[in-house]
Amino acid sequence: MGERTPLAVIDAAASGRMAVGEALTNLLASPFVLERVKLSCNWMAACGEPGEDAALYDTVRAVGMELCPALGISVPVGKDSLSMRTRWSEGGQARQVTAPVSLIVSAFVTLDDVRGTLTPQLQPGDNTLILIDLGQGRDRMAGSMLAQVLNQTGNASDGVPDLDDPAQLKSLIAAINELRAEGCLLAYHDRSDGGLWATVCEMAFAGHVGVSLNVDMLVTEGDGITDSRMDWGDSKNWAGQVGARRQELTLKALFSEELGAVIQVPTAVRNEVMQTLRRHGLSKHSHFIGKPNDRSTVEVWRDTKTVFTAPLRELQQAWDEVSWRIAQLRDNPACADAEHAAIGVADDTGLHVHLSFDAAENVAAPFINTTRPKLAILREQGVNSQVEMSRAMALAGFDTYDVHMSDLQSGRARLDQFIGFVACGGFSYGDTLGAGEGWARSILFNPMLAEQFATFFARTDTFALGVCNGCQMMAALAPIIPGAQAWPRFTRNLSEQFEARLSLVEVLDSPSILLAGMAGSRLPVAVSHGEGRADFSQRGDANAVHRAMRFVDHAGAPTEVYPFNPNGSPGGLTAVTTPDGRYTALMPHPERVFRQVQLSWTNGDLGAASPWMRLFGNARRWVG
């Protein structure tokens, strides 16, 4: 995505071009072909206000008739909001606030192979950071975050960042894709809000590794001897002027929000990387700017001296502070405080994988080429993830069928046609009826469906899995599921927010057929729910329930601390099962991470199945 609304106060057309440029440099973490890119443009303006119609026209023309044709991309979809003003009366005086022209660009593209996607995570070792500066050393500061913080937004004479040469952006895309194909890139981050300083700090935070930055080349590039602001006739104050000028250039180098990117490459091939950039016409404004360090600090060097240094944790705490203070007001303050306290902890080992089984073993292999049992992939209005669930179960050896609740209600499908079903996760009824509770009531309050489900659960040759909304639904069906009477309700997260993140869970020793052979394993899994807290106050028995999975912290200990436990469930509980293990309900989404490449963090081969594939294979092995 890209947006540079603050620039529109000064130059609306430049803000539009920069929004497109930011979206594309953001997308460049993935190996895309430029001609495949499509843009969705969300235009906002206060039409009818003096000058705003003209500013909107100029921006649309700059983006739609000039920049996009030059790049060879199109804008097939968009929307507009053209009354971006608010009026009110205060103390008998009419008040009005008018928003500047704003363009929010979403860039999307199909990929042949997602495995080449890079992240900002810095790697430790003998590596080099390279800045590729599409601003070509201009370092224009108007509208920048630094200017806004200092209450000096600037004007056109100060210079507004702009996409001056579309050919340079095309060259950047081609060069990054070539370097990616050659295996030269370890990390990538586009330069955007906050400039080079924010970019490099975020890379350091992601990698949990310190960085030493050297801005000499960047300062020298902007240090022209003919600069009109220097009084070269005042020899007594010459040294002071030079020092002030170099300090100014240092700030510009660090905080200018020109387009560009920072890449990390092995030092052994950095000269070859620069040769590649030279072939694409980018080397003149590409510079070696630093290396990781093992001191857990971010430091800035200029003229062989350290001009700034700070501990990594201190900077990450400052980086997170605004979000933390907003969360204190908006969410559960205790959860906001807990998350902020966990930011940047020096001895945090992060996510990890500890397995009690061989992830390469396909437990379903002996059965895949025999019969393929029929499995219902069950969904309701608003449910998603059914495609991922179907794919995972099909790979495990099932014939999967998309079964909507309306199919059961109309008789087009019946549960007795299937050996099992999976109730998928999502937003059933838009989560307006207590998430999965409404789904369950559509069954319990329909005598035909209630009998059909009860008969299915009473069979001894069936199994069922409920995920997220499906977990809530099955928990609410506990009265008709043999052995599920101790299951809790799943209610609003303690954070008071929808939680979507990668969390660490531990598989417990339980009867669940789906988790057979996995007990003791700790591994990351996707969570995506607003109502996932196990609540025994209204239903169930915490002492009798069969626990199948729990959230753990990065040390592997069960936890109720946010954000390691995203919903606040007691003891970290996040999955339950029945005494015979045939019916399991869990809040996380293993179907969204059955391949390593689906995980936002993994230490495994991106071309392989993830350890979660064991869960789906266990289902097929149990059927036999």
C-alpha positions, -999 to 999 in steps of 0.1 A, spaced: 0 0 0 10 36 -5 -1 70 7 16 103 11 -13 126 21 8 152 40 26 161 7 -8 170 -8 -9 201 14 21 214 -6 19 195 -40 -11 173 -46 2 157 -78 35 148 -62 16 131 -33 -2 110 -59 29 99 -77 46 92 -44 17 71 -32 20 49 -64 58 47 -59 55 37 -23 30 10 -31 53 -5 -57 84 -3 -36 65 -19 -8 53 -47 -31 88 -52 -44 95 -75 -15 78 -100 -37 91 -113 -71 65 -96 -93 65 -87 -130 56 -50 -133 32 -55 -163 10 -78 -141 5 -51 -114 -29 -36 -109 -38 -7 -87 -68 1 -66 -71 39 -60 -91 53 -32 -95 90 -38 -105 115 -11 -110 152 -15 -132 181 -3 -147 190 -37 -162 225 -39 -136 240 -16 -114 267 -32 -85 250 -51 -94 215 -41 -111 205 -74 -81 217 -93 -58 198 -69 -78 166 -74 -78 170 -112 -40 175 -112 -35 144 -91 -57 122 -112 -41 134 -144 -6 129 -129 -14 93 -118 -39 81 -144 -27 98 -176 10 102 -170 26 80 -144 7 47 -148 11 47 -187 48 54 -182 51 24 -159 29 2 -181 4 -6 -153 -34 1 -150 -60 11 -124 -90 -12 -130 -107 -4 -97 -111 23 -71 -135 45 -52 -139 80 -41 -150 101 -11 -154 137 -22 -169 154 8 -138 154 31 -147 183 53 -164 187 86 -183 218 99 -196 226 133 -205 255 155 -185 264 186 -193 294 208 -215 308 181 -187 307 156 -188 285 125 -158 261 123 -146 240 94 -118 215 88 -109 206 52 -88 175 45 -62 177 17 -65 156 -14 -56 120 -4 -48 90 -25 -46 56 -9 -31 31 -34 -33 -7 -30 -11 -26 -55 -18 -62 -62 -2 -88 -85 -2 -125 -92 30 -144 -85 44 -175 -101 62 -184 -69 58 -167 -35 89 -183 -21 112 -155 -33 94 -130 -11 118 -111 11 113 -96 46 129 -67 65 145 -91 90 182 -83 92 206 -113 94 236 -112 117 271 -118 103 294 -102 78 267 -85 57 263 -50 42 234 -26 39 230 -8 7 207 23 2 192 26 -33 181 62 -35 155 71 -61 156 106 -48 191 108 -63 205 127 -34 179 155 -33 168 147 2 137 170 0 122 174 35 89 192 30 60 171 44 83 146 61 77 131 95 106 150 109 92 183 95 58 176 110 73 167 144 92 200 144 60 218 133 78 228 101 57 211 74 74 232 47 64 246 14 71 240 -23 104 260 -22 117 236 4 114 208 -20 87 180 -20 97 144 -25 85 132 -59 88 104 -83 107 124 -109 117 96 -133 94 66 -137 122 49 -156 143 48 -124 115 30 -106 113 4 -134 151 0 -131 148 -6 -94 122 -33 -99 143 -50 -126 175 -48 -105 159 -62 -73 143 -91 -92 177 -99 -108 195 -98 -75 168 -119 -59 171 -145 -87 208 -147 -81 203 -153 -43 222 -121 -33 195 -106 -11 191 -113 26 166 -86 35 146 -58 19 127 -28 32 113 1 11 121 36 23 89 55 33 75 73 63 103 82 87 130 79 60 162 59 62 164 61 100 130 44 105 137 19 77 169 7 92 156 7 128 126 -15 117 150 -39 100 171 -41 132 139 -47 153 128 -75 130 162 -92 132 168 -84 168 203 -73 158 222 -41 162 233 -19 132 261 5 126 252 32 100 278 53 82 263 84 66 296 98 52 287 91 15 252 105 20 265 137 36 292 141 10 267 137 -18 247 167 -5 277 189 7 281 212 -23 308 238 -19 287 264 -38 258 260 -14 243 295 -11 236 292 26 273 290 34 291 323 41 325 314 27 339 349 33 335 346 71 367 326 77 364 329 115 331 311 115 340 287 87 344 256 109 312 263 127 293 267 95 307 235 81 298 216 112 263 229 112 259 222 75 271 186 79 247 181 108 219 194 87 228 170 59 230 142 83 194 148 94 183 150 58 201 118 49 184 100 78 149 115 77 143 123 40 113 103 28 123 101 -9 115 68 -26 141 40 -24 150 8 -7 175 -7 17 188 -41 9 211 -64 29 236 -85 10 266 -107 20 297 -85 21 315 -110 0 293 -102 -30 285 -65 -24 308 -53 -52 290 -77 -76 257 -63 -64 269 -28 -71 278 -39 -106 243 -51 -111 229 -18 -99 253 0 -123 240 -20 -152 205 -8 -144 216 28 -140 212 29 -102 248 29 -89 254 67 -88 230 71 -60 234 37 -43 257 36 -13 271 11 13 256 25 45 263 1 72 266 -34 88 250 -53 116 268 -52 149 268 -76 179 263 -48 205 225 -46 204 227 -9 195 219 13 166 246 38 160 253 65 134 289 72 122 301 104 104 336 116 98 350 85 116 331 94 148 299 81 165 274 109 164 245 89 178 241 56 196 212 40 216 203 5 228 181 -15 204 154 -20 231 153 17 240 147 26 204 121 -1 199 103 11 230 102 46 216 91 32 182 62 14 198 52 42 222 25 59 201 8 26 193 10 16 230 -7 49 241 -34 45 215 -40 9 226 -42 20 263 -71 42 254 -88 19 229 -82 -16 242 -77 -33 275 -50 -11 292 -35 -41 309 -30 -59 277 -15 -28 260 9 -25 289 19 -61 287 26 -60 250 46 -28 253 67 -43 281 76 -73 259 88 -51 230 125 -55 224 134 -76 255 170 -85 250 168 -121 260 136 -129 241 144 -159 220 114 -153 198 93 -179 180 107 -214 178 99 -249 167 103 -279 190 88 -312 176 82 -345 193 77 -362 159 94 -364 124 77 -336 104 89 -352 71 69 -384 79 36 -386 60 14 -406 83 -13 -407 57 9 -421 29 -3 -457 31 -39 -446 26 -37 -418 0 -37 -441 -30 -65 -463 -17 -101 -451 -12 -107 -414 -6 -133 -410 21 -158 -382 17 -153 -352 40 -176 -322 43 -160 -288 45 -188 -271 64 -194 -234 63 -219 -207 70 -225 -172 58 -193 -152 62 -170 -182 69 -137 -182 52 -106 -205 51 -127 -233 36 -104 -234 5 -73 -239 26 -90 -265 47 -102 -284 17 -67 -283 2 -50 -296 33 -76 -324 38 -74 -333 1 -36 -336 3 -41 -359 33 -62 -383 12 -99 -372 15 -124 -363 -12 -136 -329 1 -170 -314 -5 -180 -278 -1 -211 -280 21 -229 -248 30 -254 -248 58 -281 -240 33 -273 -273 16 -281 -292 48 -312 -271 54 -326 -277 20 -317 -314 19 -292 -310 -10 -266 -327 13 -268 -348 45 -242 -355 71 -247 -392 68 -230 -390 34 -197 -382 50 -172 -398 73 -165 -365 89 -168 -327 87 -147 -297 94 -165 -265 106 -143 -237 92 -134 -204 107 -142 -169 96 -169 -144 104 -201 -164 105 -230 -139 103 -204 -112 104 -198 -121 141 -229 -102 150 -246 -131 166 -219 -140 191 -196 -155 164 -202 -192 162 -230 -192 187 -254 -180 161 -243 -208 138 -249 -234 165 -284 -220 172 -293 -223 135 -288 -261 141 -302 -265 176 -334 -245 168 -340 -265 137 -354 -299 147 -344 -316 114 -308 -303 116 -305 -309 154 -315 -346 149 -291 -349 119 -261 -335 138 -270 -355 170 -272 -387 149 -238 -379 132 -221 -373 166 -236 -406 180 -220 -427 154 -187 -444 163 -171 -442 128 -171 -404 124 -149 -375 134 -153 -337 133 -130 -307 137 -141 -271 145 -117 -242 138 -122 -206 151 -159 -199 144 -162 -236 139 -147 -241 174 -172 -217 189 -200 -235 170 -190 -270 182 -186 -257 217 -221 -245 216 -232 -279 203 -216 -296 233 -250 -307 247 -254 -331 217 -217 -341 213 -210 -372 235 -182 -364 260 -182 -326 253 -202 -315 283 -171 -300 300 -162 -278 270 -163 -240 277 -179 -212 258 -154 -191 238 -160 -154 245 -146 -120 239 -108 -116 240 -94 -99 271 -77 -74 248 -111 -62 236 -98 -65 200 -97 -89 171 -64 -107 172 -46 -117 140 -10 -129 146 14 -158 146 14 -174 181 33 -202 197 13 -232 210 21 -264 227 3 -296 218 -8 -314 250 -11 -351 257 -48 -357 249 -71 -383 233 -75 -362 201 -71 -384 170 -60 -353 151 -31 -346 174 -19 -381 178 19 -384 181 23 -346 185 22 -342 223 50 -320 236 55 -302 204 58 -264 203 52 -246 170 38 -214 156 3 -212 142 -19 -185 128 -46 -171 151 -74 -148 138 -103 -143 162 -121 -117 183 -138 -142 206 -114 -170 216 -112 -169 253 -122 -201 270 -148 -191 295 -160 -217 320 -182 -193 340 -213 -200 319 -207 -235 306 -183 -264 310 -160 -277 337 -123 -266 338 -114 -296 360 -130 -322 337 -123 -308 302 -98 -327 280 -73 -301 270 -56 -305 237 -35 -274 231 -24 -243 249 -6 -210 242 30 -208 255 55 -180 257 88 -179 239 104 -199 267 78 -226 262 59 -220 294 21 -219 294 10 -183 297 -19 -160 302 3 -129 294 -7 -109 263 3 -110 235 18 -145 238 -17 -156 248 -38 -135 224 -72 -140 241 -65 -144 278 -77 -180 281 -69 -195 316 -38 -216 314 -34 -207 277 -62 -232 268 -70 -230 231 -82 -265 220 -104 -291 236 -114 -327 227 -137 -355 237 -127 -386 258 -126 -407 227 -107 -380 207 -130 -380 177 -143 -345 181 -118 -316 185 -124 -279 187 -95 -254 184 -92 -216 180 -60 -214 159 -59 -220 122 -36 -249 112 -52 -250 78 -37 -215 71 -1 -228 77 0 -264 64 29 -253 41 60 -237 54 57 -208 30 24 -198 45 41 -190 78 51 -154 83 81 -169 103 96 -203 98 130 -219 101 120 -246 77 123 -253 40 99 -230 22 91 -257 -3 81 -283 23 49 -291 42 48 -276 77 46 -297 108 9 -289 109 3 -313 80 6 -340 106 -28 -330 120 -45 -336 86 -26 -368 80 -37 -381 114 -73 -377 103 -68 -399 72 -48 -425 91 -76 -428 117 -102 -434 91 -79 -462 77 
